[in-house]
Each structure stands twice: as structure tokens, then as C-alpha cells.
Amino acid sequence: MSLEFTALHEEFVVEVTGRTGTLLAGRDGDAIKKALITYSVVVIRGLELVPAEQVALTRLLGTPEVVTDMRNHHPESQDILVVSNSGATPVVGNRCWHSDRSFLPEPTRYTMLRAEVVPPQGGDTLFADMVEAYAQSPESWKEALSGAVGVHSYDKIARLRSEIHRKPIEEGYEDLYPPVRHPAVRAHPETGTPALYLSDLCLDRIETEQGTSLPIPLDKLHAHATDDRFVYRHRWQVGDVVIWDNARVLHKADMRLWELPRVLHRSTTASLPPVPADAYVPDGTR
């Protein structure tokens, strides 16, 4: 029996319905990957995955990335990050809108989260659709963003880790993770569809094609891109698996009730460098 999909958000989120509960076969991984190209967020309820099975499912989507935060990798796999708000080294930055690892020349493509411990309230994950956010941007913004580049850095992550872990800022992070430049409007790798490429966590600034500052305040651009009409809120249940495409969506955790335990297992896949979208043409076609 083939997988079935039901829309949770008309534009960019679907849920797998029907056959779940066990590790999905290779053919199901192909179906999920096709769904991710069409939508970009896939929700699977009650999927029983041990760490090795999660890595195997991740591998169906691409090459798994090894966890660089060695303080929080899963004891059974260095391909799984334990995202927890408790313990000595809680994962930082997830309360900011971001696209995973945009501070790298080759940022993360797909991310998979599985819920292990879920609080009775709070702890939701929010997703924002950057394709639709771009499509509904003012024409003047599209013109200003055409050919523009964003400068992404590790600076804020380093500061947050220092503050939350109560330790000095990581030595040498500037050499390990120098600032990178990515297109402010990227082309979706499979469809070429333009999508905003933003991050409250890593994006320092956007420069126009002429090298000048963008005439749009970053906070205003982020506010537009994460407006409620572009956002899906996922309320976790134990055993939920959510997979998303970082080439299209931003995400963040709603951790207003930070003191309630929340543990997720995260695995990711590598990608090629983002490619800029085609130049904006002010005739209504882009």
C-alpha cells in the first residue's frame, strides 16, 4: 500500500496518513522525498524509530551530517543531535527563526526531528514558508533583493552558547566558521522557485547587487516573512517525526515554558551551496 498525504497547511505542509508505526521502506523514503519537493514539511505521527533507523531514514534523503556539537550527540550515533532544554549544555538558538547551519558554505538541506519527551503544554515548533513569503513581498522589495547577498555568521550562536552555558566564548570559532555569503533569494534546488533566505540567528546583513546596504530593515523583512499567514505550528506528540526542507522554510521553537522538559532527536543531510534565483523581472512573472 502506497503512502497517502493529507495537507495540514494548504501551501507547504502535509501529514503521512495510513501506514505508519514502523520503519518506512526505501520506496516510502522516495515518496517522502517527492512530497518534500512539492510541499517542504512532512509530518509522520507515531513512527517507531531507534537511532539507527532514524539515520537510515535520513540517508534515504541524502548524506547524513555528523553532529558537530559533541556535547549533545546521541550516545548511540554521532549523526543524531539530542535537542534538549535541560542538562548542562542545552542546545541554543532554536528559539530564533533560522534555517539550519546557514553559517556554512554548504548549509543543511533536510532536517528530521523525532519527539522523545514532550511537555504537557508549549514546546511547539513553528515553520515559515519562504516561497510564499517571497511571492507576497512588495514588488519594490523583490527588485531590491534581486541579486542581493546575505552575510551569515556564527557570531550570535557563539554568544548564546557562552551566555546559556555560562562559559567563555568558544576560542577560534572565527577561523573554524568564517562569515559566508549566500543569495538573499535562493532558487529551490529541484524546482528553481525563488525563496527568501533569511535567519534571525545567523544573518548579519544583506547587501544589494551594487554592494550597498539593503533599503529594507532586516527586522521588517523578517516580520513579513514570518507573518502568521505563512506559518504552520506543530504541536508535538511523543513519536512524531517531522522532516523539512531548509531550502524553503525557516523554523523555530516556541519555548516560552522553557522549564518543562522537551527532548527531540535531530538528524540532518548535507547540501550543495545555495544558488541565487533568476533575476527579478518586474512584469508580474517573478
C-alpha angles and dihedrals in degrees: 000000000000122000120267126212130208122193116244093175116023096227108039119356130077135172124219109237131188117022111041136125099082135063110291116242123240093264089055089053088057090051091050092049091052089049090052090055091053099040112006102218121069122185122200118185124213099359112169106221129163113199095265090052092049090053090048091052090046090052089059087065098044145300110327116238118231112239111255094191094080092179090068107033118124113265090233099046138024087204092069125072117205105223105202134156093208135063131056097301111034115188109260135209098035091113090065123079105255149143112237118270096346087156088076127082087235105035126194117287107191127020126195123195125187120192114233101160121020126187118234088245136011126015095107121158118226125207127197124200110230094186093060092038089058093044091054095044118116114268090242090058092050090052093049092046095049107114092357121140131213122219109220123191142175093230099105093045090052091050093047092049090050093050099042097040091041092228135119117278111276111272117237097009090130090062094042094046110024117180115280133203121228131173112270087220112036130193116239105249095234105027104027089227111155117247132177112251106209140146133184086199104050111010109103099174145332122235124199124236087266091055095251127125117277110260090224119082110242092228090055091049092049092046091054094045093051097042113140093253090066096043135095118192116209116206106202128230122186109272095025116141120199121186123188142177113239088199088074113021141054119209141188140173121249098222102162087132091053094160094066113092116255125172126178131173113226129196126173143188131226125244143190120262114286115264121218118249119247115283114278115260113198096219100095096264096099 
